[in-house]
């Protein structure tokens, strides 16, 4: 019997989140909270989830052009975090994943999420945030989704202009 990739990837991230990073151990644990609107994702880091979400929602409200903002993801410790745009036949969404023990673990978990969703046509890794809060925009990491593997027909979705995510 096959095990779904998504639950295994989430289990790996949760286990990684339980192991504090050496960078975080010196000053106490710092978490990361994400807020999303239709056209973007914002985040802030703090040891208190309420403060991190409040900050991320404030940034979202100020930069989203009036779109409704929602708190979406929280991790303590923040660990390695990443954003991935997931393309489906009719729309796209952004997944925020955090708490990974390293960059390779983060990328592997995001790829597993992509591979484990049968309707996905493509996934684009768009940003990585290291345990110290340093943000790196990613422009050249994409994976075909399972829907492409089944049909053999690649699709080229329209990529709308979106505000660049910001960090604290």
Secondary structure, DSSP 8 states (H G I E B T S, - for coil): ----HHHHHHHHHHHHHTS--HHHHTT---EEEEEEETTEEEEEEESSHHHHHHHHHHHHHHHSTT---EEEEEEES--EEEEEEEEESS-EEEEEEEEESSHHHHHHHHHHHHHT-TTEEEEEEEEEE-TT--EEEEEEEEEE-HHHHHH-----------------
